[in-house]
C-alpha cells in the first residue's frame, strides 16, 4: 500500500459591483468584506458566492515525489 498526499483547492469566483473614489479603494473595501466574512465561523462561505466552487486536485506521493 502506498501513501499519497492529496491537495484540494477550491476556487470561488464572483463579481461585485461597488462604488468608490478609486479602483484601489473599491478593491480594499471588497477585500475587507470577504476577509470579515471568512473570519466569522457562524457564516456559510457558499452563501457569499452565486456559483459552486471549481475544485482542483493534486496528488503526490507522501515523500514528495509524484
Secondary structure as GFF3:
##gff-version 3
##sequence-region A 1 66
A	DSSP	beta_strand	4	11	.	.	.	ID=ss1
A	DSSP	alpha_helix	23	39	.	.	.	ID=ss2
A	DSSP	three_ten_helix	45	48	.	.	.	ID=ss3
A	DSSP	beta_strand	54	61	.	.	.	ID=ss4
###
